[in-house]
Amino acid sequence: MQEKRLTSKQVNLYGFYLLTSSLAAMVQMTYLTIFMTDSIGIPAAVVASTLLVARIIDFFIGVACGGIIEKIRMPWGKYRSWLLVFRWIIVFSLVCSFFDTSSWPLAFKVGLSFIGYFLLNAGMSFTTNAYYALGPALAGANLDDRNRLSARGAQFMCVAMLITSALTVPCVTYLTPIVGNANAYLIVAVVFALPYIAGCQIVSNLCKECDPSGKRGDAGIPASTVTLKDMVDSVIHNKQLLVLFMAYTIYYIGLYVISGLGTYYFTYIVGDFMKMPLSMTITMITGFIASLIMPGIGSRLGKKKAMVVALAVYALSYACVYFVGGNWLLYTVCGAIGGGAVYLFSSFGANYFIDCGEYHLYKTGKDNRMIAISMYSVPMKIGMALGGAIANYGLAFIGYEYGMAIDAVFRNNFMLLLAVVPAVLVLIGAIIMQVGYKITDEDAVRYAAENASRYAQGQ
């Protein structure tokens, strides 16, 4: 264990950003599709195509943003600048996303919705990567402090999801008779987004003295000499980053298969859609409790073992879902166990990728840590696209039709798709991590300390 250097106030201020960013993003992530179809009248097939194109473009931005951040210099700090500028773009994106275009021609409806979705997700790619880069700048080479920052952020994110889950639908329902359904979504989305402006400013103020300007002499991070070839090589030749990337990607594919089928489970298998928000609230409450307990257990296990154990428990939990049928309470229990176990490793957050960046710098002398950090969000983007595709094409494969009568054959096939397919995927991710990942926590401490020492000697 290393002596803690950061105060609790610093840890809380840094983590608070993730509360505000999650509040800003969750309304669009959860409700944009139903807003586009039901509130402004865009056909479902057009919605699917619009979001698919936006997600493909967003994927490439997610891959490239780390290198862009490394190359571009703005006057308010290497990383802080992105937070200070893009916070306004992100709030504007929500206005575009939930603007009432119900009376507009279809092409204009689609265009504005596309702009809103694209700006929020592209903006979040830059601000999130900049935010995670400020973590090691604030904590230095102290990995215990890095883990404290990450764990507190995970707890704040859980609080944000609980808030949006509990309040969004009641607030929209209350406002709809007053301002109309579309404007109700707009008001709620913007109100939830406003704290993000303050969240960015708080992190900016906190990290003002440690944010590197890109010149030697700032926060122990040397000037970047990253080329385009380096960006490709840093992923291809960093074997530990590749292993981690694959394990995370497969986990997210399984996660988004489950996410994509949840509404169908409650509508057709349970037969009561209104049980879904109750189930989600229970899961989020237990998740918040887990976020307080599991990080400590994960720290004792170590990063590798924590992730392997968590994914194995998650896979087992959803394998059990296959046997619960329409019993939504048992489904919720299984989901709560699996979701709670995830906090064993999710509390480490981007630190896995930071460790891979430190490893690569230690081994090669090339500082591509920002590139490694930028890869943290890419598995989620791939998982969202592929997991959603597996869920939708899987439904078509097993013969799903809107309003269909459910028989025993369909029920069995659906439960295989909902439970067994993601369980197998997540288990594969656990095996990849167990077999291929070699960076121990002791190695990570040594790499970070040695890299900092080399830099200090080079000043």
C-alpha positions in Angstrom: 0.0 0.0 0.0 1.2 3.5 -0.8 0.6 6.5 1.5 -2.5 8.4 0.4 -1.6 11.9 -0.9 -5.0 13.2 -2.0 -7.5 14.5 0.5 -11.1 13.2 0.7 -12.2 16.6 -0.6 -10.1 16.3 -3.7 -11.3 12.8 -4.3 -15.0 13.9 -4.0 -14.6 16.9 -6.2 -12.9 14.8 -8.9 -15.6 12.1 -8.7 -18.5 14.6 -8.7 -17.8 15.2 -12.4 -19.1 11.7 -13.2 -22.3 12.5 -11.3 -22.9 15.5 -13.5 -21.8 13.9 -16.8 -24.0 10.8 -16.2 -27.0 13.1 -15.4 -26.3 14.9 -18.7 -26.0 11.8 -20.8 -28.6 9.3 -19.2 -31.8 11.0 -20.5 -30.6 10.8 -24.1 -29.1 7.3 -23.7 -32.3 5.9 -22.2 -35.2 7.9 -23.8 -34.0 9.3 -27.2 -35.3 6.4 -29.2 -38.9 6.5 -27.8 -38.8 10.3 -28.1 -37.9 10.1 -31.8 -40.6 7.5 -32.6 -43.5 8.5 -30.2 -43.0 12.3 -29.6 -41.8 13.6 -33.0 -43.1 10.8 -35.3 -39.9 9.4 -36.9 -40.5 5.8 -38.2 -38.7 3.1 -36.1 -36.7 1.9 -39.1 -35.5 5.4 -39.8 -34.5 5.8 -36.2 -32.5 2.6 -36.2 -30.7 3.6 -39.4 -30.0 7.1 -38.1 -28.5 5.9 -34.8 -26.5 3.2 -36.5 -24.8 5.7 -38.8 -24.2 8.0 -35.8 -22.7 5.2 -33.8 -20.4 4.1 -36.6 -19.0 7.7 -36.9 -18.8 8.0 -33.1 -16.8 4.8 -32.9 -14.1 6.3 -35.2 -14.1 9.5 -33.2 -13.7 7.4 -30.0 -10.6 5.7 -31.5 -9.1 9.0 -32.7 -9.9 11.4 -29.9 -6.9 10.4 -27.8 -4.5 11.2 -30.5 -6.3 14.5 -31.3 -6.1 15.5 -27.6 -2.4 14.8 -27.6 -1.8 16.9 -30.7 -4.0 20.0 -30.2 -3.1 22.7 -27.6 -5.6 25.1 -26.3 -4.9 28.0 -23.9 -6.6 26.5 -20.7 -4.5 23.4 -20.3 -3.8 20.3 -22.2 -6.8 18.4 -20.8 -8.9 21.0 -18.9 -9.5 22.9 -22.2 -11.7 20.1 -23.6 -13.9 20.2 -20.5 -14.3 23.9 -20.5 -15.2 24.2 -24.2 -17.2 21.0 -24.9 -19.5 21.4 -21.9 -21.4 24.1 -23.8 -21.6 21.9 -26.9 -23.0 19.0 -24.9 -25.7 21.1 -23.3 -26.6 22.4 -26.8 -26.6 18.8 -28.1 -29.5 17.9 -25.7 -31.5 20.9 -27.0 -31.1 19.5 -30.5 -31.9 16.0 -29.4 -35.2 16.8 -27.7 -36.3 19.8 -29.7 -40.0 19.6 -30.8 -39.7 19.0 -34.5 -43.1 17.1 -34.8 -44.4 19.6 -37.4 -41.2 19.6 -39.5 -40.5 17.5 -42.6 -39.0 14.1 -41.9 -35.6 15.0 -43.3 -35.2 17.9 -40.9 -36.4 15.8 -38.0 -33.9 13.2 -38.7 -31.1 15.8 -39.3 -31.6 17.6 -36.0 -31.9 14.3 -34.0 -28.7 13.1 -35.7 -26.8 16.3 -34.8 -28.0 16.1 -31.2 -26.9 12.4 -30.8 -23.6 12.9 -32.6 -22.6 16.1 -30.7 -23.3 14.6 -27.3 -21.5 11.3 -27.9 -18.6 12.9 -29.8 -18.3 15.6 -27.2 -18.4 13.1 -24.4 -15.6 11.1 -26.1 -13.3 14.1 -25.8 -14.4 15.3 -22.3 -14.3 11.8 -20.8 -10.9 11.0 -22.2 -9.6 14.4 -21.0 -11.2 13.8 -17.6 -9.6 10.4 -17.2 -6.2 11.8 -18.2 -6.4 14.3 -15.4 -6.7 11.4 -12.9 -3.1 10.3 -13.0 -2.0 13.9 -13.4 -3.8 14.7 -10.1 -2.7 11.5 -8.3 0.7 11.2 -9.7 2.3 7.8 -9.6 0.3 6.9 -6.4 -1.9 4.0 -7.6 -3.9 3.9 -4.4 -5.0 7.5 -5.0 -5.8 6.6 -8.6 -8.0 3.8 -7.4 -9.7 6.1 -4.8 -10.5 8.6 -7.6 -11.9 5.9 -9.8 -14.0 4.2 -7.1 -15.6 7.4 -6.0 -16.4 8.2 -9.6 -18.2 4.9 -10.0 -20.2 5.6 -6.8 -21.3 9.0 -8.2 -22.3 7.4 -11.5 -24.5 5.0 -9.7 -26.2 7.8 -7.8 -26.8 9.6 -11.1 -28.4 6.5 -12.7 -30.6 6.1 -9.7 -31.7 9.8 -9.9 -32.6 9.6 -13.6 -34.3 6.3 -13.3 -36.5 7.5 -10.4 -37.3 11.0 -11.7 -37.3 11.2 -15.5 -40.6 9.5 -16.2 -42.5 11.2 -13.3 -41.2 14.6 -14.3 -42.0 14.1 -18.0 -45.5 12.8 -17.0 -46.1 15.9 -14.8 -44.9 18.4 -17.4 -46.6 16.9 -20.4 -50.1 18.4 -19.8 -48.5 21.8 -19.3 -46.0 22.0 -22.1 -46.6 19.0 -24.3 -44.7 15.7 -24.4 -41.8 16.8 -26.6 -41.1 19.9 -24.6 -41.4 17.9 -21.3 -38.5 15.8 -22.4 -36.5 18.9 -23.5 -37.0 20.6 -20.1 -36.0 17.5 -18.1 -33.0 16.8 -20.3 -31.7 20.3 -20.0 -32.3 20.6 -16.3 -30.3 17.4 -15.7 -27.6 18.7 -18.0 -27.1 22.0 -16.3 -25.0 20.6 -13.4 -22.5 19.4 -16.0 -21.4 23.0 -16.6 -20.5 23.2 -12.9 -19.0 19.7 -12.9 -16.5 20.6 -15.6 -15.6 23.9 -13.9 -15.0 22.1 -10.6 -12.6 19.6 -12.1 -10.9 22.3 -14.1 -10.3 24.3 -10.9 -9.1 21.2 -9.0 -6.6 20.2 -11.7 -5.4 23.7 -12.7 -1.9 23.2 -11.2 -1.4 19.6 -12.4 -2.8 19.7 -15.9 0.2 19.6 -18.2 0.6 22.2 -20.9 2.4 19.7 -23.1 5.8 21.1 -22.2 8.4 19.4 -20.0 8.2 20.4 -16.4 4.4 20.0 -15.9 3.0 17.2 -13.6 5.6 14.6 -14.6 4.2 14.1 -18.1 6.7 14.8 -21.0 5.8 16.5 -24.2 4.0 14.2 -26.7 5.9 13.0 -29.7 3.1 10.7 -30.8 2.8 10.1 -34.6 -0.1 8.4 -36.5 2.1 5.3 -36.8 2.6 5.4 -33.0 -1.2 5.5 -32.5 -1.6 2.3 -34.5 1.5 0.6 -33.0 0.5 1.5 -29.4 -2.6 -0.6 -29.8 -1.3 -3.4 -32.0 2.0 -3.9 -30.2 0.8 -3.4 -26.7 -0.2 -7.0 -26.0 -1.6 -6.2 -22.6 -3.8 -3.4 -24.0 -5.1 -5.8 -26.7 -6.0 -8.5 -24.1 -7.8 -5.9 -21.9 -9.5 -4.4 -24.9 -10.9 -7.8 -26.0 -12.1 -8.8 -22.6 -13.8 -5.5 -22.1 -15.4 -5.6 -25.6 -16.8 -9.0 -25.2 -18.2 -8.1 -21.8 -20.0 -5.0 -23.2 -21.4 -7.0 -26.1 -23.0 -9.4 -23.6 -24.2 -6.4 -21.5 -25.9 -4.7 -24.4 -27.6 -7.9 -25.5 -29.2 -8.0 -22.1 -30.0 -4.3 -22.2 -31.5 -4.5 -25.7 -33.9 -7.4 -24.7 -35.0 -6.1 -21.3 -38.2 -4.3 -22.5 -39.2 -7.4 -24.5 -38.7 -9.6 -21.4 -41.1 -7.5 -19.3 -43.6 -6.9 -22.1 -43.8 -10.5 -23.5 -42.4 -12.9 -20.9 -43.5 -11.2 -17.7 -46.5 -9.6 -19.4 -46.3 -6.4 -17.4 -44.1 -3.6 -18.7 -44.7 -1.5 -15.6 -42.7 -4.0 -13.6 -39.5 -2.9 -15.5 -39.0 0.5 -13.7 -39.5 -1.2 -10.4 -37.0 -3.9 -11.2 -34.5 -1.2 -12.4 -34.9 0.8 -9.3 -34.2 -2.2 -7.1 -31.2 -3.1 -9.1 -29.8 0.4 -8.9 -30.3 0.6 -5.2 -28.4 -2.7 -4.7 -25.9 -1.5 -7.2 -25.2 1.6 -5.1 -24.8 -0.5 -2.0 -22.4 -2.7 -3.9 -20.5 0.4 -5.1 -19.7 1.1 -1.5 -18.6 -2.4 -0.5 -17.1 -4.1 -3.6 -14.3 -1.7 -4.4 -12.6 -2.6 -1.1 -12.9 -6.3 -1.9 -11.7 -5.7 -5.4 -8.6 -3.9 -4.1 -7.7 -6.9 -1.9 -8.2 -9.2 -4.8 -6.2 -7.1 -7.2 -7.3 -5.7 -10.6 -6.9 -8.9 -12.6 -8.5 -11.3 -10.2 -11.3 -8.8 -9.4 -12.2 -8.6 -13.1 -12.1 -12.3 -13.7 -14.2 -13.1 -10.6 -16.7 -10.4 -11.4 -17.2 -11.5 -15.0 -17.5 -15.1 -13.8 -20.2 -14.2 -11.3 -22.0 -12.0 -13.8 -22.0 -14.9 -16.4 -23.3 -17.4 -13.8 -26.0 -14.9 -12.7 -27.4 -14.5 -16.2 -27.1 -18.2 -16.9 -29.5 -18.6 -14.0 -31.9 -16.2 -15.6 -32.6 -18.9 -18.2 -34.4 -20.9 -15.5 -36.5 -18.1 -13.9 -38.9 -17.7 -16.8 -41.4 -14.9 -16.2 -40.6 -14.6 -12.5 -39.5 -11.0 -12.6 -38.4 -10.9 -8.9 -36.0 -13.8 -9.4 -34.8 -12.0 -12.6 -34.2 -8.9 -10.6 -32.3 -10.9 -8.0 -30.0 -12.4 -10.6 -29.5 -9.0 -12.2 -28.7 -7.4 -8.9 -26.1 -10.1 -8.0 -24.4 -9.9 -11.4 -24.6 -6.1 -11.5 -23.2 -5.9 -7.9 -20.3 -8.1 -8.7 -19.3 -5.9 -11.6 -18.3 -3.2 -9.0 -15.4 -5.5 -8.0 -13.6 -4.3 -11.1 -15.6 -1.3 -12.6 -14.5 0.8 -9.6 -11.0 0.7 -11.1 -12.4 2.3 -14.2 -9.8 3.6 -16.6 -6.9 2.6 -14.4 -6.7 -0.7 -16.2 -6.0 1.2 -19.4 -3.7 3.6 -17.6 -1.7 0.6 -16.3 -1.3 -0.6 -19.9 -0.1 2.8 -20.9 2.4 2.9 -18.1 3.5 -0.7 -19.1 4.0 0.4 -22.7 6.0 3.5 -21.7 8.2 1.4 -19.4 8.9 -1.2 -22.0 9.4 1.0 -25.1 10.0 4.6 -23.9 7.1 5.8 -26.0 4.5 7.8 -24.0 1.2 6.7 -25.5 -0.7 6.8 -22.3 -3.3 9.1 -23.7 -3.9 6.7 -26.5 -4.4 3.9 -24.0 -6.8 5.9 -21.9 -8.8 6.8 -25.1 -9.3 3.1 -25.7 -11.3 2.8 -22.4 -14.5 4.1 -24.0 -14.2 2.2 -27.3 -15.2 -1.3 -26.1 -18.5 0.2 -24.9 -19.2 1.7 -28.3 -18.5 -1.6 -30.0 -20.6 -3.4 -27.4 -23.5 -1.1 -27.9 -23.4 -1.6 -31.7 -22.8 -5.4 -31.8 -24.8 -6.3 -28.7 -27.8 -4.3 -30.0 -27.4 -6.1 -33.4 -27.3 -9.5 -31.8 -30.4 -8.7 -29.8 -32.4 -7.3 -32.8 -31.3 -10.0 -35.3 -31.8 -12.6 -32.6 -35.4 -11.6 -32.1 -36.0 -11.9 -35.9 -34.3 -15.3 -36.0 -36.5 -16.7 -33.3 -39.6 -15.4 -35.0 -40.6 -12.3 -33.0 -43.4 -10.2 -34.4 -45.0 -7.2 -32.8 -48.0 -8.2 -30.7 -47.5 -11.9 -31.2 -48.9 -14.6 -28.9 -46.2 -16.2 -26.9 -45.9 -20.0 -26.9 -43.5 -22.4 -25.1 -41.0 -22.6 -28.0 -40.7 -18.8 -28.4 -40.4 -18.4 -24.6 -37.5 -20.9 -24.5 -35.7 -19.4 -27.4 -36.1 -15.9 -26.0 -34.6 -17.0 -22.7 -31.7 -18.6 -24.4 -31.1 -15.3 -26.3 -31.5 -13.2 -23.1 -29.6 -15.3 -20.7 -27.3 -18.0 -22.2 -25.9 -16.0 -25.1 -24.6 -13.1 -23.0 -23.5 -15.4 -20.2 -21.3 -17.3 -22.6 -19.9 -14.1 -24.0 -19.1 -12.7 -20.6 -17.5 -16.0 -19.6 -15.2 -15.9 -22.7 -14.2 -12.4 -21.6 -13.3 -13.7 -18.1 -11.2 -16.5 -19.7 -9.3 -14.1 -22.0 -8.5 -11.9 -19.0 -7.4 -14.8 -16.9 -5.1 -16.3 -19.5 -3.8 -13.2 -21.3 -3.4 -10.4 -18.8 -0.1 -10.3 -17.1 0.2 -6.9 -15.3 0.0 -7.4 -11.6 -0.8 -4.5 -9.2 2.9 -4.7 -8.1 4.0 -4.3 -11.7 1.7 -1.4 -12.2 3.2 0.4 -9.1 6.7 -0.3 -10.4 6.0 0.9 -13.9 4.4 4.2 -12.8 7.1 4.9 -10.3 9.9 4.1 -12.7 8.3 6.2 -15.5 8.0 9.1 -13.1 11.6 8.7 -12.0 12.9 8.6 -15.6 11.0 11.8 -16.3 12.4 13.5 -13.2 15.9 12.5 -14.2 15.4 13.8 -17.8 14.3 17.3 -16.7 
